[in-house]
Amino acid sequence: MPAGPPYSSPPVPDQQTPAGLERSTFAAMGTTVTVLLPAAHARRAVAVEDLFRSWEDCLSRFLPDSELSRLNARAGEVVRVSRLLFDMVDAALGAAAATEGVFDPTMLLQIREIGYDRTFGKIATDGLTSYRPRPGGGWRQIRLDPGNLTIRLPQGAGLDLGGIAKGMAVDAAMAQLLEAGVSPSAVDAGGDLAVQGLPDGYDSWPIAIETNGEPHVVSLRAGALATSSVGRRRWRQGAVERHHLLDPGTGLPVENEIWSASVVADSCRAAEIAAKMALLLGHLRGVSYLEQHHLPGLLVLKDGRQILAGPWSPQEAALECNRQAN
């Protein structure tokens, strides 16, 4: 395998594009999306971009005319929605139930009240710091009708589908590329990434994971990897420092010893949920969670220590992922 990571999450200065592949980037869903495709299929990056933009138009909480924003504005009413939005909310509620509410998609009002009420680059840093914390749990009162494609949100609740939507968009893009016979390929949406096939001369994809020190390079032969971090989206609300990962039990940004959590899974959706779970639970319970679910994980602590969970090694992580995918 050639030295040096050809692909990184997020990109690092020494990234390389493997011979025979072309790299495309575009902004969508609040992040930079990177697509690596064979030169002969490079034009299909446009279709990937179109997919992300259509999902953003439907699922963004920052676009006032998105379907998600219109649904949030009608909390308390029964609202007919598109298949995409219905399936996304159904997946988010399934994740909330499976994690007993540690993953909670109904923290929209709380994240707005602590200042993240607009796209990250436009967050105000002089807002009021008085905030009466409110725990989550509103997902339990959401009602779905699959026969009529309707959703009813409870009064006082709002949906934020950011992380899981990005992960599932990556999965949809990879399915689109696989159906078209495009391999090898890789799609990264700001830390939520998936790969399939191998570039010529490589026995795995070297992925540079962002840490609070030097990037950590791991190898992935197939499947997906997602990273959640408290270091990426931070801001000050008056004198108080905030970040975007909220503890549903308190309604406040989670405070524990983890700086980032990276997880390998068969899908980006699963990796995204597991990475967020590990970070929110803290390193002891996070390691236990990953090992219980047989998921390879890398936890980076705020003091710089790195903790491996599950079958995490260049070979075992890829093999475990392949077994899950089959």
Sine and cosine of phi, psi and omega as CSV:
sin_phi,cos_phi,sin_psi,cos_psi,sin_omega,cos_omega
0.00,0.00,0.78,-0.62,0.02,-1.00
-0.86,0.51,0.50,-0.86,-0.01,-1.00
-0.97,0.24,0.42,-0.91,0.10,-1.00
1.00,0.00,0.72,-0.70,-0.03,-1.00
-0.95,0.31,0.83,-0.56,0.05,-1.00
-0.99,0.13,-0.16,0.99,-0.15,-0.99
-0.54,-0.84,0.62,-0.78,-0.06,-1.00
-0.55,-0.83,0.33,-0.94,-0.06,-1.00
-0.62,-0.78,0.98,-0.21,-0.18,0.98
-0.96,0.28,0.09,-1.00,-0.09,-1.00
-0.85,0.52,0.57,-0.82,0.11,-0.99
-0.88,-0.47,0.35,-0.94,-0.15,-0.99
-0.85,0.52,-0.52,0.86,-0.10,-1.00
-1.00,-0.07,0.28,0.96,0.01,-1.00
-0.90,0.44,0.52,-0.85,0.01,-1.00
-0.80,-0.60,0.44,-0.90,0.12,-0.99
-0.98,-0.21,0.86,-0.51,-0.02,-1.00
-0.84,0.54,0.54,-0.84,0.03,-1.00
-0.84,0.55,0.70,-0.72,0.01,-1.00
1.00,-0.04,-0.18,0.98,0.03,-1.00
-0.94,-0.34,0.42,-0.91,0.10,-0.99
-0.84,-0.54,0.59,-0.80,-0.06,-1.00
-0.96,-0.28,0.75,-0.66,0.10,-1.00
-0.81,-0.58,0.59,-0.81,0.06,-1.00
-0.72,-0.69,0.51,-0.86,0.08,-1.00
-0.39,-0.92,0.35,-0.94,0.02,-1.00
-1.00,-0.08,0.76,-0.65,0.05,-1.00
-0.26,-0.96,0.48,-0.88,0.08,-1.00
0.80,0.60,0.61,0.79,0.10,-1.00
0.97,0.25,0.28,0.96,-0.03,-1.00
-0.49,-0.87,0.00,-1.00,0.12,-0.99
-0.99,-0.15,0.81,-0.59,0.02,-1.00
-0.98,-0.20,0.75,-0.66,0.02,-1.00
-0.90,-0.44,0.72,-0.69,-0.01,-1.00
-0.81,-0.59,0.79,-0.61,0.09,-1.00
-0.91,-0.41,0.85,-0.52,-0.05,-1.00
-0.70,-0.72,0.42,-0.91,0.13,-0.99
-0.84,0.54,0.58,-0.82,-0.05,-1.00
-0.81,0.58,-0.59,0.81,-0.03,-1.00
-0.92,0.38,-0.34,0.94,-0.02,-1.00
-0.89,-0.45,0.29,0.96,-0.11,-0.99
-0.85,0.53,-0.49,0.87,-0.03,-1.00
-0.90,0.44,-0.35,0.94,-0.01,-1.00
-0.95,0.32,-0.16,0.99,0.11,-0.99
-0.88,0.47,-0.48,0.88,0.03,-1.00
-0.90,0.44,-0.65,0.76,0.02,-1.00
-0.91,0.40,-0.60,0.80,0.07,-1.00
-0.89,0.45,-0.70,0.71,0.03,-1.00
-0.88,0.47,-0.68,0.74,0.02,-1.00
-0.87,0.49,-0.64,0.77,0.02,-1.00
-0.88,0.47,-0.74,0.67,-0.01,-1.00
-0.89,0.46,-0.65,0.76,-0.04,-1.00
-0.93,0.37,-0.62,0.78,0.02,-1.00
-0.92,0.39,-0.60,0.80,0.06,-1.00
-0.92,0.39,-0.64,0.77,0.03,-1.00
-0.89,0.46,-0.68,0.73,0.01,-1.00
-0.86,0.51,-0.51,0.86,-0.01,-1.00
-1.00,0.04,-0.64,0.77,-0.29,-0.96
-0.93,-0.36,-0.06,1.00,-0.05,-1.00
-0.96,0.29,0.72,-0.70,0.11,-0.99
-0.99,0.13,-0.18,0.98,-0.04,-1.00
-1.00,-0.04,-0.30,0.96,0.02,-1.00
-1.00,-0.04,0.90,-0.44,-0.08,-1.00
-0.89,0.46,-0.40,0.92,-0.02,-1.00
-0.99,-0.16,0.09,1.00,0.03,-1.00
-0.92,0.39,0.37,-0.93,0.01,-1.00
-0.90,0.43,-0.58,0.81,0.04,-1.00
-0.90,0.44,-0.69,0.72,0.01,-1.00
-0.89,0.46,-0.63,0.78,0.01,-1.00
-0.92,0.39,-0.61,0.79,0.06,-1.00
-0.91,0.42,-0.72,0.70,0.01,-1.00
-0.87,0.50,-0.58,0.81,-0.01,-1.00
-0.94,0.34,-0.26,0.96,-0.05,-1.00
-0.92,-0.39,0.51,0.86,0.06,-1.00
-0.81,0.58,0.69,-0.72,-0.05,-1.00
0.99,-0.15,-0.25,0.97,0.01,-1.00
-0.95,-0.31,0.39,-0.92,0.15,-0.99
-1.00,0.08,0.86,-0.52,-0.12,-0.99
-0.84,-0.54,0.77,-0.64,0.10,-0.99
-0.99,0.16,0.72,-0.69,-0.10,-1.00
-0.76,-0.65,0.14,-0.99,0.05,-1.00
-0.96,0.28,0.30,-0.95,0.07,-1.00
-0.87,0.50,-0.63,0.77,-0.01,-1.00
-0.88,0.48,-0.76,0.65,-0.03,-1.00
-0.92,0.40,-0.65,0.76,0.01,-1.00
-0.87,0.49,-0.75,0.66,-0.03,-1.00
-0.90,0.44,-0.57,0.82,0.01,-1.00
-0.92,0.38,-0.70,0.72,0.02,-1.00
-0.92,0.40,-0.64,0.77,0.05,-1.00
-0.87,0.50,-0.69,0.72,0.02,-1.00
-0.91,0.42,-0.66,0.75,0.00,-1.00
-0.90,0.43,-0.64,0.77,0.02,-1.00
-0.94,0.35,-0.58,0.82,0.08,-1.00
-0.89,0.46,-0.65,0.76,0.04,-1.00
-0.92,0.40,-0.64,0.77,0.03,-1.00
-0.89,0.46,-0.69,0.72,0.00,-1.00
-0.91,0.41,-0.67,0.74,-0.04,-1.00
-0.92,0.40,-0.46,0.89,-0.02,-1.00
-0.97,-0.23,0.18,0.98,-0.01,-1.00
0.82,0.57,0.61,0.79,0.11,-0.99
1.00,0.07,-0.01,1.00,0.09,-1.00
-0.90,0.43,-0.66,0.75,0.21,-0.98
-1.00,0.04,0.90,-0.44,-0.09,-1.00
-0.75,-0.66,0.93,-0.37,-0.01,-1.00
-0.99,0.14,0.04,1.00,-0.07,-1.00
-0.95,-0.31,0.67,0.74,0.01,-1.00
-0.97,-0.26,0.37,0.93,-0.08,-1.00
-0.88,0.48,-0.74,0.67,-0.07,-1.00
-0.91,0.42,-0.61,0.79,0.01,-1.00
-0.92,0.40,-0.70,0.72,-0.03,-1.00
-0.93,0.38,-0.53,0.85,0.08,-1.00
-0.92,0.40,-0.67,0.74,-0.10,-0.99
-0.94,0.35,-0.39,0.92,0.05,-1.00
-1.00,-0.07,0.20,0.98,0.18,-0.98
0.92,-0.39,-0.26,0.96,-0.04,-1.00
-1.00,0.01,0.92,0.39,-0.09,-1.00
-0.95,-0.32,0.17,0.99,0.02,-1.00
-0.45,-0.89,0.10,-1.00,0.01,-1.00
-0.83,0.55,0.51,-0.86,-0.22,-0.97
-0.83,0.55,-0.64,0.77,-0.03,-1.00
-0.92,0.40,-0.22,0.98,-0.05,-1.00
-0.93,-0.38,0.17,0.99,-0.03,-1.00
-0.88,0.48,0.73,-0.68,0.07,-1.00
-0.97,0.24,0.64,-0.77,-0.01,-1.00
-0.95,-0.31,0.16,0.99,-0.04,-1.00
-0.86,-0.51,0.39,0.92,-0.04,-1.00
-0.95,0.30,0.13,-0.99,0.04,-1.00
-0.92,0.38,0.57,-0.82,0.01,-1.00
-0.99,-0.17,-0.14,0.99,0.02,-1.00
-0.96,0.27,0.82,-0.57,-0.04,-1.00
-0.48,-0.88,0.82,-0.57,0.02,-1.00
-1.00,-0.04,0.97,-0.25,-0.10,-1.00
-0.85,0.53,0.64,-0.77,0.06,-1.00
-0.76,-0.65,0.80,-0.60,0.02,-1.00
-0.93,0.36,0.23,-0.97,0.04,-1.00
-1.00,0.06,-0.47,-0.88,0.01,-1.00
0.94,-0.35,-0.06,1.00,-0.02,-1.00
-0.89,0.45,-0.31,0.95,-0.01,-1.00
-0.87,0.49,-0.45,0.89,-0.05,-1.00
-0.92,0.39,-0.38,0.92,-0.03,-1.00
-0.99,-0.15,0.06,1.00,0.05,-1.00
-0.96,0.27,0.68,-0.73,-0.01,-1.00
-0.89,-0.46,0.81,-0.59,0.02,-1.00
-0.93,-0.38,0.63,-0.77,0.11,-0.99
-0.84,-0.55,0.99,-0.12,-0.07,-1.00
-0.92,0.40,-0.47,0.88,0.01,-1.00
-0.91,0.41,-0.60,0.80,-0.04,-1.00
-0.96,-0.29,0.00,1.00,-0.05,-1.00
0.80,0.60,0.79,0.61,0.04,-1.00
-0.87,-0.49,0.46,-0.89,0.03,-1.00
-0.73,-0.68,0.67,-0.74,0.14,-0.99
-0.83,-0.55,0.90,-0.44,0.11,-0.99
-1.00,0.03,0.58,-0.81,0.07,-1.00
-0.94,0.33,0.45,-0.89,0.10,-1.00
-0.83,0.56,0.68,-0.73,0.07,-1.00
0.99,0.13,0.18,0.98,0.03,-1.00
-0.85,-0.53,0.47,-0.88,0.06,-1.00
-0.58,-0.82,0.51,-0.86,-0.05,-1.00
-0.99,-0.12,0.71,-0.70,0.17,-0.99
-0.83,-0.56,0.94,-0.34,-0.11,-0.99
-0.96,-0.27,0.30,0.95,-0.17,-0.99
-0.76,0.65,-0.87,0.49,-0.11,-0.99
-0.92,0.39,-0.78,0.63,-0.04,-1.00
-0.92,0.39,-0.52,0.85,0.04,-1.00
-0.91,0.41,-0.67,0.74,0.04,-1.00
-0.89,0.45,-0.70,0.72,0.01,-1.00
-0.87,0.49,-0.70,0.72,-0.02,-1.00
-0.95,0.31,-0.47,0.88,0.10,-0.99
-0.92,0.40,-0.64,0.77,0.08,-1.00
-0.87,0.49,-0.72,0.69,0.01,-1.00
-0.87,0.50,-0.68,0.74,0.00,-1.00
-0.91,0.42,-0.64,0.77,0.02,-1.00
-0.91,0.42,-0.67,0.74,0.01,-1.00
-0.92,0.40,-0.62,0.79,0.05,-1.00
-0.89,0.45,-0.64,0.77,0.04,-1.00
-0.89,0.46,-0.69,0.72,0.00,-1.00
-0.93,0.37,-0.64,0.77,0.01,-1.00
-0.90,0.44,-0.67,0.74,0.02,-1.00
-0.88,0.47,-0.54,0.84,0.01,-1.00
-0.99,0.11,-0.01,1.00,0.02,-1.00
0.97,0.25,0.44,0.90,-0.04,-1.00
-1.00,-0.05,0.93,-0.37,0.01,-1.00
-0.40,-0.92,0.65,-0.76,0.03,1.00
-0.97,0.25,0.31,-0.95,0.04,-1.00
-0.37,-0.93,0.39,-0.92,0.03,-1.00
-0.53,-0.85,0.62,-0.79,0.06,-1.00
-0.72,-0.70,0.78,-0.62,0.00,-1.00
-0.79,-0.61,0.82,-0.57,0.07,-1.00
-0.92,-0.39,0.98,0.19,0.09,-1.00
0.86,0.51,0.65,0.76,0.02,-1.00
0.93,-0.37,-0.28,0.96,0.14,-0.99
-0.98,-0.19,0.93,-0.37,-0.13,-0.99
-0.67,-0.75,0.35,-0.94,0.08,-1.00
-0.57,-0.82,0.46,-0.89,0.00,-1.00
-0.71,-0.70,0.41,-0.91,0.14,-0.99
-0.48,-0.87,0.59,-0.81,-0.10,-0.99
0.94,0.33,0.09,-1.00,0.00,-1.00
-0.76,-0.65,0.68,-0.73,0.09,-1.00
-0.89,0.46,0.45,-0.89,0.04,-1.00
-0.83,0.55,0.75,-0.66,0.04,-1.00
1.00,0.05,0.00,1.00,-0.01,-1.00
-0.91,-0.41,0.64,-0.77,0.14,-0.99
-0.98,-0.18,0.01,1.00,0.11,-0.99
-0.19,-0.98,0.23,-0.97,0.09,-1.00
-1.00,0.00,0.89,-0.46,0.13,-0.99
-0.98,0.21,0.85,-0.53,-0.04,-1.00
-0.92,-0.40,0.83,-0.56,0.05,-1.00
-1.00,0.00,0.93,-0.38,0.00,-1.00
-1.00,-0.03,0.75,-0.66,0.05,-1.00
-0.91,0.42,0.71,-0.70,0.14,-0.99
-0.77,-0.64,-0.07,-1.00,0.08,-1.00
-1.00,0.04,0.25,0.97,0.12,-0.99
-0.66,-0.75,-0.74,-0.67,0.07,-1.00
-0.95,0.30,0.58,-0.81,0.06,-1.00
-0.84,0.55,0.59,-0.80,0.01,-1.00
-0.98,-0.20,0.86,-0.51,-0.03,-1.00
-1.00,-0.07,0.81,-0.59,0.07,-1.00
-0.84,-0.55,0.28,-0.96,-0.03,-1.00
-0.93,-0.38,0.65,-0.76,-0.03,-1.00
-0.66,-0.76,0.84,-0.55,0.00,-1.00
-1.00,-0.01,-0.48,0.88,-0.01,-1.00
-0.29,-0.96,0.28,-0.96,0.08,-1.00
1.00,-0.07,-0.53,-0.85,-0.19,-0.98
-0.67,-0.74,0.37,-0.93,0.07,-1.00
-0.61,-0.79,0.69,-0.72,0.05,-1.00
-0.73,-0.68,0.54,-0.84,0.02,-1.00
-0.80,-0.60,0.77,-0.64,0.16,-0.99
-0.93,-0.36,0.68,-0.73,-0.07,-1.00
-0.57,-0.82,0.59,-0.81,0.11,-0.99
-1.00,0.04,-0.01,1.00,-0.05,-1.00
-1.00,-0.06,-0.20,0.98,-0.12,-0.99
-1.00,0.08,-0.78,0.63,-0.10,-1.00
-0.91,-0.41,1.00,0.01,0.00,-1.00
-0.83,-0.56,0.54,-0.84,0.04,-1.00
-0.43,-0.90,0.17,-0.99,0.05,-1.00
-0.93,-0.38,0.74,-0.67,0.11,-0.99
-0.94,-0.33,1.00,-0.06,-0.17,-0.98
0.92,0.39,-0.84,-0.54,-0.01,-1.00
-1.00,-0.04,-0.01,1.00,-0.11,-0.99
-0.97,-0.22,0.77,-0.64,0.06,-1.00
-1.00,0.07,0.69,-0.72,-0.04,-1.00
-0.83,-0.56,0.33,-0.94,0.27,-0.96
-0.61,-0.79,0.13,-0.99,-0.28,-0.96
-1.00,-0.03,-0.04,1.00,-0.03,-1.00
-0.99,-0.14,0.96,-0.29,-0.11,-0.99
-0.99,-0.10,0.60,-0.80,0.11,-0.99
-1.00,0.08,0.91,-0.42,-0.02,-1.00
-0.88,0.48,-0.36,0.93,0.01,-1.00
-0.96,0.29,-0.43,0.90,-0.05,-1.00
-0.87,-0.49,-0.41,0.91,-0.10,-0.99
0.99,0.15,0.11,0.99,-0.01,-1.00
-0.92,-0.40,0.34,-0.94,0.11,-0.99
-0.81,0.59,0.71,-0.70,-0.04,-1.00
-0.89,0.45,0.64,-0.76,0.03,-1.00
-0.82,-0.57,0.97,-0.26,0.12,-0.99
-0.50,-0.86,-0.25,-0.97,-0.15,-0.99
-1.00,0.03,-0.04,1.00,-0.09,-1.00
-1.00,0.01,0.74,-0.67,0.12,-0.99
-1.00,-0.04,-0.64,0.77,0.06,-1.00
-0.44,-0.90,0.42,-0.91,0.08,-1.00
-0.73,-0.69,0.79,-0.61,0.03,-1.00
-0.87,-0.50,0.70,-0.71,-0.08,-1.00
-0.70,-0.72,0.64,-0.76,0.11,-0.99
-0.98,-0.18,0.69,-0.72,0.04,-1.00
-0.49,-0.87,0.04,-1.00,-0.01,-1.00
-0.97,0.24,-0.36,0.93,0.04,-1.00
-0.70,-0.71,0.40,-0.92,0.03,-1.00
-0.93,0.36,-0.56,0.83,0.07,-1.00
-0.84,0.54,-0.76,0.65,-0.02,-1.00
-0.92,0.40,-0.65,0.76,-0.01,-1.00
-0.91,0.42,-0.65,0.76,0.00,-1.00
-0.89,0.46,-0.73,0.69,0.00,-1.00
-0.89,0.45,-0.71,0.71,-0.05,-1.00
-0.92,0.40,-0.62,0.78,0.02,-1.00
-0.90,0.44,-0.67,0.74,0.03,-1.00
-0.91,0.40,-0.64,0.77,0.04,-1.00
-0.86,0.51,-0.75,0.66,-0.04,-1.00
-0.87,0.50,-0.65,0.76,-0.02,-1.00
-0.93,0.37,-0.70,0.72,-0.04,-1.00
-0.92,0.38,-0.51,0.86,-0.07,-1.00
-0.98,0.19,-0.34,0.94,-0.12,-0.99
1.00,0.03,0.26,-0.97,-0.25,-0.97
-0.94,0.34,-0.58,0.82,-0.02,-1.00
-0.94,0.35,-0.78,0.62,0.01,-1.00
-0.95,0.31,-0.50,0.87,0.03,-1.00
-0.91,0.41,-0.71,0.71,0.06,-1.00
-0.87,0.48,-0.69,0.72,0.01,-1.00
-0.87,0.49,-0.67,0.74,0.00,-1.00
-0.88,0.48,-0.73,0.68,-0.03,-1.00
-0.91,0.41,-0.65,0.76,0.00,-1.00
-0.93,0.36,-0.58,0.82,0.04,-1.00
-0.89,0.46,-0.57,0.82,-0.03,-1.00
-0.99,-0.15,0.15,0.99,0.06,-1.00
0.83,0.55,0.68,0.73,-0.01,-1.00
-0.93,-0.37,0.78,-0.63,0.08,-1.00
-0.94,0.35,0.73,-0.68,-0.01,-1.00
-0.61,-0.79,0.49,-0.87,0.10,-1.00
-0.82,-0.57,0.90,-0.44,0.04,-1.00
-0.97,-0.26,0.80,-0.59,0.06,-1.00
-0.96,-0.28,0.85,-0.53,-0.02,-1.00
-1.00,0.04,0.29,-0.96,-0.04,-1.00
-0.91,0.42,-0.39,0.92,0.04,-1.00
-1.00,0.04,0.11,0.99,0.07,-1.00
0.99,-0.12,-0.24,0.97,0.01,-1.00
-0.92,0.39,0.51,-0.86,0.03,-1.00
-0.87,-0.49,0.76,-0.65,-0.06,-1.00
-0.87,-0.50,0.81,-0.59,0.04,-1.00
-1.00,-0.04,0.62,-0.78,0.03,-1.00
-0.76,-0.65,0.57,-0.82,0.03,-1.00
0.92,0.40,-0.33,-0.94,-0.08,-1.00
-0.99,0.15,0.88,0.47,-0.08,-1.00
-1.00,-0.05,0.95,-0.32,0.19,-0.98
-0.30,-0.95,0.31,-0.95,-0.04,-1.00
-0.79,0.62,-0.63,0.78,-0.02,-1.00
-1.00,0.07,-0.76,0.65,-0.13,-0.99
-0.91,0.42,-0.59,0.81,-0.01,-1.00
-0.89,0.46,-0.71,0.71,-0.02,-1.00
-0.92,0.40,-0.66,0.75,-0.01,-1.00
-0.91,0.42,-0.66,0.75,0.02,-1.00
-0.88,0.47,-0.67,0.74,0.00,-1.00
-0.89,0.45,-0.68,0.73,0.00,-1.00
-0.90,0.44,-0.62,0.78,0.03,-1.00
-0.89,0.45,-0.66,0.75,0.02,-1.00
-0.91,0.41,-0.63,0.77,-0.04,-1.00
-0.91,0.42,-0.50,0.87,0.00,-1.00
-0.99,0.15,0.00,0.00,0.00,0.00
